């Protein structure tokens, strides 16, 4: 989502294993391309647990490339080491080389899950997602957005040759080795993020941008579970960062991937991006959006779930307290404390809730989560729920530092979403 849409029909996303797209051959270059040198450099991104990264670059040449002359040393790819979760924005200018894991040819800007070469004029250079560099999301004051000027650069260290006629020899030189650093050109291919639709909902003069994804085989005669993603404060809308709630971390795109959910069930995902004007007003607008959305699409009203990150918890608590039955169950990660009044009102319509938090959360103390679990269980029992049942439907998991694959201990959604059993639990709840 460095930019979300492709520039032309020749640039087609062939997806990773488990998704699909209709390939369009790009073996013949458009008329007028210069015959020498790199023609374009396109980023291919993927959303990992802690956000979107450049996972590969597609380097375009004027003719199909000889894959036998390519190796891991043919290119150097460098990028900023900046990560908005840890680094000051000044580090956006600090660069490091990425680790190249595979190099192969393709006839489109796409990854091959097996890393095999297909005759084509694009060279796909895959990169290690564990590298520090390549994050696409940047801070913009208290908010974040996808960088519109991603600093990824490619240098071609060795000559690149054309695919030889008859498969004999090297072929002619398409591009000579050079120390020139080539910046990205055009729009990126953003896997899964590009598959979301991006729209706005307006009520009372307030604009609520949102993203949503329907299953590939969506049919209006079939009911689907709906997962509503309520993002953190920085992913709220500030007027220029539409759509970042899908790219900044895993909760939105995870539901599109059975390898994350541990289930093969199709799910509709809705990710609103409220303006940060206060939980009560935001929750009311979000509920209006959800109801409007359910009127447009085939949603199972007995299976409407919320999954929150940080600040998004405030919208969940407010909705559970004021709109009983709106959510079938809630997964609340790294969030704020529920108030005693909210807990009592929620208990009047007991809802399954799973709360997760990092022991050493540096932004929201772990006491917020511990207190919330106790307040809710006590309120449920006071409302007539058996203690054993209250303990089961108000679940609490606390993560030590070793549970986090990146050292942001506020981001409890990380270990939460990496545990598919929790996501399966959410989908198993029914109204």
C-alpha positions in Angstrom: 0.0 0.0 0.0 2.9 2.4 -0.6 0.3 3.2 -3.1 -2.5 0.7 -3.3 -3.4 0.5 -7.0 -1.4 -0.7 -10.0 -0.6 1.7 -12.7 -1.6 -0.3 -15.7 -2.9 -3.6 -17.0 0.6 -5.0 -17.6 1.2 -4.9 -13.8 -0.8 -7.8 -12.4 -0.5 -9.3 -8.9 0.0 -13.0 -9.0 -0.5 -13.9 -5.3 1.4 -16.0 -2.9 0.3 -19.6 -2.3 -3.2 -19.7 -1.1 -4.4 -16.7 -3.2 -4.9 -16.3 -6.9 -4.9 -13.7 -9.6 -5.3 -13.9 -13.4 -1.8 -13.5 -14.9 -1.3 -11.2 -17.9 1.8 -11.9 -19.9 4.4 -9.2 -19.8 7.0 -10.9 -22.0 6.9 -8.3 -24.7 8.0 -4.8 -23.6 5.8 -1.8 -24.5 6.9 0.0 -27.6 9.5 2.7 -27.1 11.3 1.2 -24.1 15.1 1.8 -24.3 16.9 -1.4 -25.0 19.7 -1.0 -22.4 19.6 -0.7 -18.6 17.0 -1.2 -15.9 13.5 -0.1 -17.1 11.7 0.0 -13.7 11.9 -1.1 -10.1 8.7 -2.1 -8.3 8.3 -3.0 -4.6 6.3 -6.1 -3.6 5.1 -5.8 0.0 3.5 -8.1 2.5 2.0 -7.5 6.0 3.9 -9.4 8.7 3.0 -9.6 12.4 4.3 -6.1 13.1 3.5 -4.5 9.8 4.0 -4.1 6.1 7.5 -4.6 4.7 9.1 -4.7 1.2 9.5 -8.4 0.7 10.8 -8.2 -2.8 11.6 -6.0 -5.7 10.8 -6.6 -9.3 13.5 -5.3 -11.6 12.3 -4.8 -15.2 14.4 -5.1 -18.4 13.6 -4.6 -22.0 13.6 -8.3 -22.9 13.3 -11.7 -21.2 16.3 -12.2 -18.9 18.6 -15.2 -18.9 18.0 -16.7 -15.4 21.2 -18.9 -15.6 23.4 -15.8 -15.2 21.6 -14.5 -12.1 22.7 -15.3 -8.5 22.4 -13.8 -5.0 25.3 -11.4 -5.8 23.8 -9.9 -8.9 22.0 -7.2 -7.0 22.3 -5.2 -3.8 19.1 -3.9 -2.2 19.3 -1.3 0.5 16.6 0.3 2.6 16.0 2.5 5.6 16.4 0.8 9.0 13.6 3.0 10.4 10.8 1.3 12.3 8.1 3.7 13.7 7.8 1.5 16.8 11.3 2.1 17.9 13.2 4.6 15.9 13.1 8.4 15.7 12.0 9.7 12.4 15.6 10.9 11.7 16.5 7.3 11.2 14.5 7.2 8.1 17.7 8.4 6.4 19.9 5.6 7.9 20.3 2.8 5.4 21.4 -0.9 5.5 21.6 -3.6 2.9 18.9 -6.2 2.9 19.5 -9.9 2.8 18.7 -11.4 -0.6 17.2 -14.9 -0.3 16.1 -15.7 -3.9 16.6 -14.3 -7.4 14.5 -15.6 -10.4 12.8 -14.3 -13.5 9.1 -13.9 -14.1 6.7 -12.6 -16.8 4.9 -10.4 -14.3 5.5 -8.4 -11.1 4.7 -11.3 -8.8 6.2 -13.8 -6.4 6.6 -17.4 -7.3 6.1 -19.4 -4.1 8.7 -21.9 -5.3 11.3 -19.4 -6.4 11.5 -20.9 -9.9 12.2 -18.8 -13.0 9.6 -18.3 -15.6 10.6 -16.8 -18.9 10.1 -13.0 -18.6 11.7 -9.6 -18.5 11.2 -9.1 -14.7 13.8 -10.3 -12.2 12.3 -10.9 -8.8 14.7 -10.3 -5.9 13.2 -11.7 -2.7 14.4 -10.3 0.6 14.5 -11.7 4.2 11.5 -10.4 6.1 13.5 -10.6 9.3 15.8 -7.8 8.2 15.6 -4.6 10.1 15.0 -2.6 6.9 12.1 -2.4 4.5 9.2 -1.2 6.8 6.8 0.9 4.9 4.9 2.6 7.8 6.2 5.9 9.1 5.2 8.2 12.0 3.4 11.5 11.2 3.1 13.2 14.6 0.9 11.0 16.8 -0.4 9.1 13.8 1.2 6.8 11.3 0.8 6.3 7.5 2.3 4.3 4.7 5.3 6.1 3.3 4.5 7.6 -0.1 8.2 7.7 -0.9 9.6 4.4 0.2 13.4 4.6 0.2 14.2 1.2 -1.2 17.0 1.2 -3.7 18.5 -1.5 -6.0 22.0 -1.6 -7.4 22.9 -4.1 -10.2 26.4 -5.4 -9.4 26.8 -7.8 -12.4 25.9 -7.7 -16.1 22.4 -9.0 -16.8 21.9 -10.9 -20.1 19.0 -11.5 -22.4 17.5 -15.0 -22.6 19.5 -16.5 -25.5 17.9 -17.8 -28.7 17.5 -21.5 -28.6 18.7 -21.6 -25.0 22.4 -21.5 -26.1 24.9 -19.1 -24.8 24.5 -16.0 -22.5 22.5 -13.8 -24.8 23.1 -10.1 -25.4 23.8 -7.8 -22.5 20.6 -6.1 -21.4 22.2 -4.0 -18.6 25.8 -3.6 -17.7 27.0 -3.7 -14.0 26.9 -0.3 -12.4 27.2 1.4 -9.0 24.1 3.4 -9.7 21.4 3.1 -7.0 18.0 2.8 -8.6 15.0 4.1 -6.6 11.5 2.6 -6.8 9.5 3.7 -9.8 5.7 3.7 -10.0 3.3 2.0 -7.7 4.0 -1.0 -5.4 2.3 -4.3 -5.5 0.9 -4.8 -2.0 -0.1 -8.4 -1.3 -3.5 -8.7 0.4 -3.6 -5.0 1.2 -4.5 -4.3 -2.5 -7.4 -6.9 -2.1 -9.3 -4.6 0.4 -11.8 -2.1 -0.8 -11.4 1.4 0.6 -14.6 3.5 1.2 -16.0 6.2 3.5 -19.1 6.3 5.6 -20.6 9.6 6.6 -23.1 10.3 9.4 -23.9 13.7 10.9 -21.2 15.3 8.8 -18.5 13.1 10.3 -16.4 11.1 7.8 -15.4 7.6 8.7 -13.0 5.9 6.3 -13.0 2.2 6.3 -11.5 -0.8 4.6 -13.3 -4.1 4.0 -12.6 -7.5 2.4 -15.1 -10.0 1.1 -14.2 -13.7 0.5 -13.0 -14.5 -3.0 -16.1 -16.7 -3.5 -18.5 -14.4 -1.7 -22.1 -15.2 -2.5 -25.0 -13.0 -1.3 -27.1 -16.1 -0.5 -24.7 -17.3 2.1 -24.1 -15.8 5.6 -20.5 -15.0 6.7 -18.9 -14.2 10.0 -17.8 -10.6 10.3 -14.6 -9.5 12.1 -14.5 -5.8 12.9 -10.9 -4.6 13.5 -10.6 -1.6 15.9 -7.1 -0.3 15.5 -4.8 1.6 17.8 -4.7 5.4 18.2 -2.0 6.1 15.6 -4.0 4.2 13.0 -6.9 6.6 13.4 -7.7 8.9 10.5 -5.8 12.2 10.4 -6.9 13.3 7.0 -3.9 11.9 5.0 -3.4 8.3 6.2 -6.4 6.4 4.9 -5.9 2.7 4.9 -2.9 2.4 7.2 -5.0 0.3 9.7 -4.7 -2.5 7.2 -1.0 -2.2 6.6 0.4 -1.2 10.0 0.0 -4.6 11.7 -1.4 -8.1 11.2 -5.0 -8.1 12.6 -6.8 -7.1 9.4 -5.0 -9.3 6.8 -4.6 -12.3 9.1 -8.3 -13.2 8.6 -7.7 -13.7 4.9 -5.0 -16.4 5.5 -5.9 -19.9 6.9 -2.3 -20.2 8.0 -3.0 -17.5 10.5 -6.5 -18.4 11.6 -6.0 -22.1 11.6 -9.3 -22.5 9.9 -10.5 -22.7 6.4 -13.7 -20.7 7.0 -14.4 -17.6 4.9 -14.6 -14.4 6.9 -15.6 -10.8 6.0 -13.2 -8.2 7.5 -14.2 -4.6 8.3 -11.6 -2.1 9.5 -12.9 1.3 10.4 -10.5 4.2 10.9 -12.2 6.6 13.2 -11.2 10.2 13.7 -9.9 10.4 17.3 -12.7 12.5 18.9 -13.5 10.4 21.9 -14.7 6.8 22.5 -18.4 7.6 22.9 -18.7 9.4 19.6 -16.4 7.1 17.8 -18.2 4.0 19.1 -21.6 5.3 18.0 -20.3 6.1 14.5 -18.6 2.7 14.3 -21.8 0.9 15.3 -23.7 2.9 12.7 -21.1 1.8 10.1 -21.4 -1.9 11.1 -25.2 -1.8 10.9 -25.0 -0.1 7.5 -22.4 -2.6 6.3 -24.5 -5.6 7.5 -27.4 -4.2 5.5 -25.3 -4.3 2.4 -23.6 -7.6 2.7 -24.5 -11.1 3.8 -23.3 -11.2 7.4 -24.3 -13.8 10.0 -25.8 -11.6 12.7 -25.1 -14.3 15.3 -21.3 -14.1 14.5 -20.1 -10.5 14.6 -16.8 -10.2 16.3 -14.5 -7.3 17.4 -10.7 -7.5 17.6 -9.0 -4.5 19.1 -5.5 -3.1 19.3 -4.6 -0.7 22.1 -6.9 2.4 21.8 -9.4 0.3 19.9 -10.3 -1.3 23.3 -12.1 1.9 24.4 -14.5 1.6 21.5 -15.1 -2.1 22.4 -15.8 -1.3 26.0 -18.1 1.5 25.1 -20.0 -0.6 22.6 -20.4 -3.6 24.9 -21.8 -1.3 27.6 -24.2 0.7 25.4 -25.1 -1.6 22.5 -25.7 -5.0 24.1 -25.6 -7.8 21.6 -23.7 -5.8 18.9 -20.7 -8.1 19.2 -20.9 -11.8 19.7 -17.4 -11.9 21.2 -14.4 -9.7 21.6 -10.7 -10.2 21.4 -9.0 -7.3 23.2 -5.2 -6.9 22.9 -3.0 -4.5 24.8 -5.9 -2.3 25.8 -7.3 0.1 28.3 -9.0 -0.8 31.6 -12.8 -1.3 31.6 -14.6 0.9 34.2 -16.6 -0.7 37.0 -19.8 0.9 35.5 -19.0 -0.5 32.1 -18.3 -3.9 33.5 -21.7 -3.9 35.3 -23.5 -2.9 32.2 -21.7 -5.4 30.0 -22.6 -8.1 32.6 -26.3 -7.5 31.9 -25.7 -9.1 28.5 -22.7 -11.4 29.1 -20.3 -11.5 26.2 -17.3 -13.8 25.7 -14.1 -11.7 25.9 -10.5 -12.7 25.7 -8.0 -10.1 27.0 -4.3 -10.3 26.2 -1.5 -8.0 27.4 2.3 -7.8 27.7 3.7 -8.0 31.2 6.1 -5.2 30.4 3.8 -3.0 28.2 5.5 0.4 28.3 2.4 2.4 27.2 -0.6 0.8 29.0 0.3 -0.9 32.3 -0.5 -4.6 32.6 -2.7 -3.7 35.6 -5.2 -2.4 33.1 -5.8 -5.9 31.7 -5.5 -7.7 35.0 -8.1 -5.3 36.6 -10.4 -5.6 33.6 -10.5 -9.4 33.8 -11.3 -9.3 37.5 -13.9 -6.6 37.2 -15.7 -8.4 34.4 -15.7 -11.8 36.1 -16.9 -10.3 39.3 -19.6 -8.4 37.4 -20.7 -11.5 35.6 -21.0 -13.5 38.8 -23.0 -10.7 40.4 -25.3 -10.8 37.4 -26.0 -14.5 38.1 -23.3 -16.2 36.0 -21.7 -19.2 37.7 -18.1 -18.5 38.7 -16.7 -21.3 36.6 -18.6 -20.0 33.6 -17.5 -16.4 34.2 -13.9 -17.7 34.3 -14.3 -19.4 31.0 -16.0 -16.6 29.0 -13.7 -13.9 30.4 -10.3 -15.2 29.4 -7.0 -13.6 30.2 -3.5 -14.2 28.8 -0.4 -12.3 29.8 2.7 -12.4 27.7 6.3 -12.2 28.9 9.0 -10.6 26.8 10.0 -13.8 25.1 6.6 -14.2 23.5 7.3 -11.1 21.3 9.1 -11.7 18.1 9.9 -7.9 18.0 10.6 -6.0 21.2 7.5 -3.9 21.3 5.8 -5.2 24.4 2.8 -3.0 24.0 1.9 -4.8 20.8 0.2 -7.8 22.4 -1.7 -8.5 19.2 1.6 -10.0 18.0 1.8 -13.1 20.2 -2.0 -13.2 20.2 -2.4 -13.4 16.5 0.6 -15.8 16.3 -1.6 -18.2 18.4 -4.2 -19.6 16.0 -6.1 -21.2 18.8 -7.2 -17.8 20.1 -8.5 -16.8 16.6 -10.3 -20.1 16.3 -11.8 -19.4 19.8 -13.2 -16.1 18.5 -14.8 -17.7 15.4 -16.3 -20.5 17.5 -18.4 -18.1 19.6 -22.1 -17.8 18.5 -24.9 -15.6 19.6 
